[in-house]
Amino acid sequence: MSKRKNKTKLPDGITDDPELFARFKVDLAEIVARSMNASDWKKFAIRFGLEDEISNHPRFLRSLQWSDDDYEGHVVDLVELLCSRNIPAVEALFQIPNVQKGLDEEIIAAWNGEQDPLVSALSHSLAEVNAARDWIDLSTYTARVEDALPHDPHRAVGATKELLEAAMRSILDGRGIANVDKLEFPELTNTCFTQLGLLPVTPPRSKVEGKIRKIADNAKKMVIACNELRNIAGTGHGRVVGTEEELSADDASLVASSGMILSAWLLRHAEKV
């Protein structure tokens, strides 16, 4: 492997979104495999110190020469390796004209730092929920939200409500509250926030705590509003076809990212009290 020092990193817009990062690596490998001939690969190997991975590899150039089925797989393995150990080499592949033309516009925008702020917010929110998984693993619910966006905003809102509901029921169950599965959503929300000491039932101990409580009260209203939105425009209720309320992907992304942040915040707060 190259002794070249790697002092750079891939753009945050690419690496902050696990799904986009995976798609970037696969798409890059596919396009590069079609664009590079044996001479190109040999020069690339010399330039970045990759002789062992390319020129001396028992199958890499041979599979290219004979158009074997495993050739593209070797390129995928190489791209995966470079993304973790040789970013300058990845940047060189990205600059190939055919790569620029072939990659999806979303990937190009993320590479250039032009990613949709809502997409970035959603990725950050997902990371926040995953960071709390040691106590309660909500990955099944976050996966449903991710899968629904951007093509099915109504399902995304429904999945966000289920995420919040699962987080609050799990918190209460973990604190020994009985029959949490029977609580309706408004009662569930009030009970969870009360149990966590987030409602202004006693005087705050400081001005900061007073403001946090005010924010927490507004957070509770957001949770309840998410449930109400789900009842109006989300999944879970059969409606007359053609009469569904309109809901944009951008608005659903706002709901989803807010719901994830709130879920993570509740989980972390529950660990402290």
C-alpha positions as a Markdown table, in Angstrom:
| # | Residue | x | y | z |
|---|---|---|---|---|
| 1 | Met | 0.0 | 0.0 | 0.0 |
| 2 | Ser | 1.1 | 3.6 | -0.6 |
| 3 | Lys | 3.3 | 5.3 | 1.9 |
| 4 | Arg | 1.8 | 8.6 | 0.7 |
| 5 | Lys | 0.5 | 10.7 | 3.6 |
| 6 | Asn | -3.3 | 11.2 | 3.4 |
| 7 | Lys | -4.0 | 14.6 | 4.9 |
| 8 | Thr | -7.4 | 15.1 | 3.2 |
| 9 | Lys | -10.8 | 13.6 | 3.7 |
| 10 | Leu | -13.9 | 13.1 | 1.6 |
| 11 | Pro | -16.5 | 15.9 | 1.6 |
| 12 | Asp | -18.9 | 15.8 | 4.6 |
| 13 | Gly | -21.8 | 15.9 | 2.2 |
| 14 | Ile | -20.8 | 12.4 | 1.0 |
| 15 | Thr | -19.8 | 10.8 | 4.2 |
| 16 | Asp | -22.5 | 12.2 | 6.5 |
| 17 | Asp | -25.2 | 10.2 | 4.8 |
| 18 | Pro | -24.5 | 6.4 | 5.0 |
| 19 | Glu | -26.9 | 5.6 | 2.2 |
| 20 | Leu | -25.4 | 8.3 | -0.1 |
| 21 | Phe | -21.9 | 7.3 | 0.8 |
| 22 | Ala | -22.6 | 3.6 | -0.1 |
| 23 | Arg | -24.2 | 4.7 | -3.4 |
| 24 | Phe | -21.3 | 6.9 | -4.2 |
| 25 | Lys | -18.8 | 4.1 | -3.8 |
| 26 | Val | -20.8 | 1.6 | -5.9 |
| 27 | Asp | -21.6 | 4.2 | -8.7 |
| 28 | Leu | -18.0 | 5.4 | -8.7 |
| 29 | Ala | -16.7 | 1.9 | -9.1 |
| 30 | Glu | -19.1 | 1.0 | -11.9 |
| 31 | Ile | -18.2 | 4.1 | -13.9 |
| 32 | Val | -14.5 | 3.8 | -13.3 |
| 33 | Ala | -14.6 | 0.2 | -14.3 |
| 34 | Arg | -16.0 | 1.2 | -17.7 |
| 35 | Ser | -13.7 | 4.1 | -18.2 |
| 36 | Met | -10.2 | 2.7 | -17.3 |
| 37 | Asn | -8.2 | 0.4 | -19.6 |
| 38 | Ala | -5.1 | -1.6 | -18.5 |
| 39 | Ser | -2.7 | 1.2 | -19.3 |
| 40 | Asp | -4.8 | 3.7 | -17.3 |
| 41 | Trp | -4.8 | 1.4 | -14.3 |
| 42 | Lys | -1.0 | 0.8 | -14.4 |
| 43 | Lys | -0.3 | 4.6 | -14.5 |
| 44 | Phe | -2.9 | 5.1 | -11.7 |
| 45 | Ala | -1.1 | 2.4 | -9.6 |
| 46 | Ile | 2.3 | 4.0 | -10.0 |
| 47 | Arg | 1.0 | 7.5 | -9.3 |
| 48 | Phe | -0.7 | 6.4 | -6.0 |
| 49 | Gly | 1.6 | 3.5 | -4.9 |
| 50 | Leu | -1.1 | 0.9 | -5.6 |
| 51 | Glu | 1.0 | -1.7 | -7.4 |
| 52 | Asp | 0.1 | -4.5 | -5.0 |
| 53 | Glu | -3.6 | -3.7 | -5.3 |
| 54 | Ile | -3.6 | -3.4 | -9.1 |
| 55 | Ser | -0.5 | -4.3 | -11.2 |
| 56 | Asn | 0.6 | -7.2 | -8.9 |
| 57 | His | -2.9 | -8.4 | -8.1 |
| 58 | Pro | -3.4 | -11.9 | -9.4 |
| 59 | Arg | -6.9 | -11.1 | -10.9 |
| 60 | Phe | -7.4 | -7.3 | -11.3 |
| 61 | Leu | -5.8 | -6.6 | -14.7 |
| 62 | Arg | -6.3 | -10.2 | -15.9 |
| 63 | Ser | -10.1 | -10.0 | -15.3 |
| 64 | Leu | -10.1 | -6.7 | -17.2 |
| 65 | Gln | -8.2 | -8.2 | -20.1 |
| 66 | Trp | -10.5 | -11.2 | -20.4 |
| 67 | Ser | -13.7 | -9.3 | -19.5 |
| 68 | Asp | -14.4 | -11.7 | -16.6 |
| 69 | Asp | -17.4 | -11.3 | -14.4 |
| 70 | Asp | -15.2 | -10.5 | -11.3 |
| 71 | Tyr | -13.5 | -7.4 | -12.8 |
| 72 | Glu | -16.1 | -4.9 | -11.6 |
| 73 | Gly | -16.0 | -6.5 | -8.1 |
| 74 | His | -12.3 | -5.9 | -7.9 |
| 75 | Val | -12.8 | -2.3 | -8.7 |
| 76 | Val | -15.5 | -2.1 | -6.0 |
| 77 | Asp | -13.0 | -3.6 | -3.5 |
| 78 | Leu | -10.4 | -1.0 | -4.6 |
| 79 | Val | -12.7 | 1.9 | -4.3 |
| 80 | Glu | -13.8 | 0.7 | -0.8 |
| 81 | Leu | -10.2 | 0.5 | 0.2 |
| 82 | Leu | -9.3 | 3.9 | -1.2 |
| 83 | Cys | -12.2 | 5.7 | 0.6 |
| 84 | Ser | -10.7 | 4.7 | 3.9 |
| 85 | Arg | -7.0 | 4.9 | 3.2 |
| 86 | Asn | -6.1 | 7.0 | 0.1 |
| 87 | Ile | -8.4 | 10.0 | -0.4 |
| 88 | Pro | -6.2 | 11.7 | -3.0 |
| 89 | Ala | -6.7 | 8.6 | -5.2 |
| 90 | Val | -10.4 | 8.8 | -4.8 |
| 91 | Glu | -10.3 | 12.5 | -5.8 |
| 92 | Ala | -8.3 | 11.5 | -8.9 |
| 93 | Leu | -10.9 | 9.0 | -9.9 |
| 94 | Phe | -13.7 | 11.5 | -9.3 |
| 95 | Gln | -12.0 | 14.0 | -11.6 |
| 96 | Ile | -12.2 | 11.6 | -14.6 |
| 97 | Pro | -14.5 | 13.3 | -17.2 |
| 98 | Asn | -16.7 | 10.2 | -17.7 |
| 99 | Val | -17.1 | 10.0 | -13.9 |
| 100 | Gln | -18.3 | 13.6 | -13.7 |
| 101 | Lys | -20.8 | 12.9 | -16.5 |
| 102 | Gly | -22.0 | 9.6 | -15.1 |
| 103 | Leu | -22.6 | 10.2 | -11.4 |
| 104 | Asp | -26.0 | 11.2 | -10.1 |
| 105 | Glu | -26.6 | 14.9 | -9.6 |
| 106 | Glu | -27.3 | 14.4 | -5.9 |
| 107 | Ile | -23.8 | 12.9 | -5.5 |
| 108 | Ile | -22.2 | 15.6 | -7.4 |
| 109 | Ala | -24.0 | 18.3 | -5.3 |
| 110 | Ala | -23.0 | 16.5 | -2.1 |
| 111 | Trp | -19.3 | 16.4 | -3.2 |
| 112 | Asn | -19.4 | 20.1 | -4.1 |
| 113 | Gly | -21.0 | 21.0 | -0.8 |
| 114 | Glu | -24.3 | 21.8 | -2.3 |
| 115 | Gln | -26.3 | 19.2 | -0.5 |
| 116 | Asp | -29.9 | 20.0 | 0.4 |
| 117 | Pro | -29.9 | 21.4 | 4.0 |
| 118 | Leu | -32.9 | 19.2 | 4.9 |
| 119 | Val | -31.0 | 16.1 | 3.7 |
| 120 | Ser | -28.1 | 17.1 | 5.9 |
| 121 | Ala | -30.4 | 17.7 | 8.8 |
| 122 | Leu | -32.0 | 14.3 | 8.3 |
| 123 | Ser | -28.6 | 12.6 | 8.3 |
| 124 | His | -27.5 | 14.4 | 11.4 |
| 125 | Ser | -30.8 | 13.5 | 13.1 |
| 126 | Leu | -30.3 | 9.8 | 12.2 |
| 127 | Ala | -26.8 | 9.9 | 13.7 |
| 128 | Glu | -28.2 | 11.3 | 16.9 |
| 129 | Val | -30.8 | 8.5 | 17.3 |
| 130 | Asn | -28.2 | 5.8 | 16.4 |
| 131 | Ala | -25.8 | 7.3 | 19.1 |
| 132 | Ala | -28.4 | 6.5 | 21.7 |
| 133 | Arg | -28.9 | 2.9 | 20.6 |
| 134 | Asp | -26.9 | 1.4 | 23.5 |
| 135 | Trp | -30.0 | 2.0 | 25.7 |
| 136 | Ile | -32.8 | 1.6 | 23.2 |
| 137 | Asp | -32.3 | 0.6 | 19.6 |
| 138 | Leu | -34.7 | 2.4 | 17.3 |
| 139 | Ser | -32.9 | 1.5 | 14.1 |
| 140 | Thr | -35.9 | -0.4 | 12.8 |
| 141 | Tyr | -38.0 | 2.8 | 13.0 |
| 142 | Thr | -35.4 | 5.1 | 11.6 |
| 143 | Ala | -34.9 | 2.7 | 8.7 |
| 144 | Arg | -38.6 | 3.1 | 7.8 |
| 145 | Val | -38.3 | 6.9 | 7.8 |
| 146 | Glu | -35.2 | 6.7 | 5.6 |
| 147 | Asp | -36.8 | 4.3 | 3.2 |
| 148 | Ala | -39.9 | 6.5 | 2.8 |
| 149 | Leu | -38.0 | 9.7 | 1.9 |
| 150 | Pro | -38.2 | 11.5 | -0.5 |
| 151 | His | -40.6 | 9.4 | -2.6 |
| 152 | Asp | -43.4 | 8.8 | 0.0 |
| 153 | Pro | -43.7 | 11.8 | 2.4 |
| 154 | His | -47.0 | 10.5 | 3.8 |
| 155 | Arg | -45.4 | 7.3 | 4.9 |
| 156 | Ala | -42.4 | 9.2 | 6.3 |
| 157 | Val | -44.7 | 11.2 | 8.6 |
| 158 | Gly | -46.4 | 8.0 | 9.7 |
| 159 | Ala | -43.1 | 6.3 | 10.4 |
| 160 | Thr | -41.9 | 9.4 | 12.4 |
| 161 | Lys | -44.9 | 9.2 | 14.6 |
| 162 | Glu | -44.2 | 5.5 | 15.2 |
| 163 | Leu | -40.6 | 6.4 | 16.0 |
| 164 | Leu | -41.6 | 8.9 | 18.7 |
| 165 | Glu | -44.2 | 6.6 | 20.1 |
| 166 | Ala | -41.8 | 3.7 | 20.3 |
| 167 | Ala | -39.2 | 5.9 | 22.0 |
| 168 | Met | -41.7 | 7.2 | 24.7 |
| 169 | Arg | -43.2 | 3.8 | 25.4 |
| 170 | Ser | -39.8 | 2.2 | 25.7 |
| 171 | Ile | -38.7 | 4.9 | 28.1 |
| 172 | Leu | -41.8 | 4.5 | 30.3 |
| 173 | Asp | -41.5 | 0.7 | 30.2 |
| 174 | Gly | -37.9 | 1.0 | 31.3 |
| 175 | Arg | -38.9 | 3.1 | 34.2 |
| 176 | Gly | -41.4 | 0.4 | 35.4 |
| 177 | Ile | -44.6 | 2.1 | 34.2 |
| 178 | Ala | -47.3 | -0.5 | 33.7 |
| 179 | Asn | -49.7 | -0.8 | 30.7 |
| 180 | Val | -47.8 | 1.7 | 28.5 |
| 181 | Asp | -49.1 | -0.1 | 25.4 |
| 182 | Lys | -52.6 | 1.0 | 26.4 |
| 183 | Leu | -51.9 | 4.8 | 26.6 |
| 184 | Glu | -53.3 | 6.9 | 23.8 |
| 185 | Phe | -50.8 | 9.2 | 22.2 |
| 186 | Pro | -51.6 | 12.5 | 24.1 |
| 187 | Glu | -51.6 | 10.7 | 27.4 |
| 188 | Leu | -48.4 | 8.8 | 26.4 |
| 189 | Thr | -46.7 | 12.1 | 25.7 |
| 190 | Asn | -47.8 | 13.8 | 28.9 |
| 191 | Thr | -46.8 | 10.8 | 31.0 |
| 192 | Cys | -43.4 | 10.5 | 29.4 |
| 193 | Phe | -42.6 | 14.2 | 29.8 |
| 194 | Thr | -43.9 | 14.2 | 33.3 |
| 195 | Gln | -41.8 | 11.1 | 34.3 |
| 196 | Leu | -38.7 | 12.8 | 32.8 |
| 197 | Gly | -39.4 | 16.0 | 34.8 |
| 198 | Leu | -39.7 | 18.1 | 31.6 |
| 199 | Leu | -43.0 | 19.8 | 32.5 |
| 200 | Pro | -43.1 | 23.0 | 34.5 |
| 201 | Val | -44.8 | 21.5 | 37.6 |
| 202 | Thr | -42.3 | 22.9 | 40.1 |
| 203 | Pro | -40.3 | 26.2 | 40.1 |
| 204 | Pro | -37.1 | 26.0 | 38.0 |
| 205 | Arg | -33.8 | 26.0 | 39.9 |
| 206 | Ser | -32.2 | 28.5 | 37.6 |
| 207 | Lys | -33.0 | 30.8 | 34.6 |
| 208 | Val | -31.4 | 28.3 | 32.3 |
| 209 | Glu | -33.6 | 25.5 | 33.6 |
| 210 | Gly | -36.6 | 27.7 | 33.1 |
| 211 | Lys | -35.8 | 28.3 | 29.5 |
| 212 | Ile | -35.0 | 24.6 | 28.9 |
| 213 | Arg | -38.4 | 23.7 | 30.4 |
| 214 | Lys | -40.0 | 26.2 | 28.0 |
| 215 | Ile | -38.3 | 24.6 | 25.1 |
| 216 | Ala | -39.3 | 21.1 | 26.4 |
| 217 | Asp | -42.9 | 22.3 | 26.6 |
| 218 | Asn | -42.7 | 23.4 | 23.0 |
| 219 | Ala | -41.0 | 20.0 | 22.1 |
| 220 | Lys | -44.0 | 18.2 | 23.6 |
| 221 | Lys | -46.3 | 20.3 | 21.4 |
| 222 | Met | -44.2 | 19.3 | 18.4 |
| 223 | Val | -44.6 | 15.6 | 19.3 |
| 224 | Ile | -48.4 | 16.0 | 19.6 |
| 225 | Ala | -48.5 | 18.0 | 16.4 |
| 226 | Cys | -46.6 | 15.2 | 14.6 |
| 227 | Asn | -49.3 | 12.8 | 15.7 |
| 228 | Glu | -52.0 | 15.2 | 14.5 |
| 229 | Leu | -50.3 | 15.6 | 11.2 |
| 230 | Arg | -50.0 | 11.8 | 10.8 |
| 231 | Asn | -53.8 | 11.6 | 11.4 |
| 232 | Ile | -54.4 | 14.1 | 8.7 |
| 233 | Ala | -51.8 | 13.4 | 6.1 |
| 234 | Gly | -49.8 | 10.3 | 7.2 |
| 235 | Thr | -50.3 | 6.6 | 6.7 |
| 236 | Gly | -52.4 | 4.6 | 9.1 |
| 237 | His | -55.9 | 5.6 | 8.0 |
| 238 | Gly | -57.6 | 4.4 | 4.8 |
| 239 | Arg | -58.9 | 7.4 | 2.8 |
| 240 | Val | -61.0 | 8.0 | -0.2 |
| 241 | Val | -58.6 | 7.8 | -3.2 |
| 242 | Gly | -57.9 | 11.2 | -4.6 |
| 243 | Thr | -58.9 | 13.1 | -1.5 |
| 244 | Glu | -55.6 | 12.7 | 0.4 |
| 245 | Glu | -54.0 | 15.9 | 1.8 |
| 246 | Glu | -51.0 | 17.1 | -0.1 |
| 247 | Leu | -47.6 | 16.8 | 1.7 |
| 248 | Ser | -44.3 | 17.7 | 0.1 |
| 249 | Ala | -41.1 | 15.7 | 0.6 |
| 250 | Asp | -39.4 | 18.9 | 2.1 |
| 251 | Asp | -42.1 | 19.2 | 4.7 |
| 252 | Ala | -42.0 | 15.5 | 5.5 |
| 253 | Ser | -38.2 | 15.8 | 5.9 |
| 254 | Leu | -38.6 | 18.6 | 8.4 |
| 255 | Val | -41.0 | 16.5 | 10.4 |
| 256 | Ala | -38.7 | 13.4 | 10.2 |
| 257 | Ser | -35.5 | 15.2 | 11.2 |
| 258 | Ser | -37.3 | 17.0 | 14.1 |
| 259 | Gly | -38.9 | 13.7 | 15.2 |
| 260 | Met | -35.5 | 12.0 | 15.2 |
| 261 | Ile | -33.8 | 14.7 | 17.2 |
| 262 | Leu | -36.7 | 14.7 | 19.7 |
| 263 | Ser | -36.5 | 10.9 | 20.1 |
| 264 | Ala | -32.7 | 11.1 | 20.7 |
| 265 | Trp | -33.1 | 13.9 | 23.1 |
| 266 | Leu | -35.8 | 12.0 | 25.1 |
| 267 | Leu | -33.6 | 8.9 | 25.2 |
| 268 | Arg | -30.6 | 10.8 | 26.5 |
| 269 | His | -32.6 | 12.7 | 29.0 |
| 270 | Ala | -34.1 | 9.4 | 30.3 |
| 271 | Glu | -30.6 | 8.0 | 30.9 |
| 272 | Lys | -29.7 | 11.0 | 33.2 |
| 273 | Val | -32.8 | 11.1 | 35.4 |
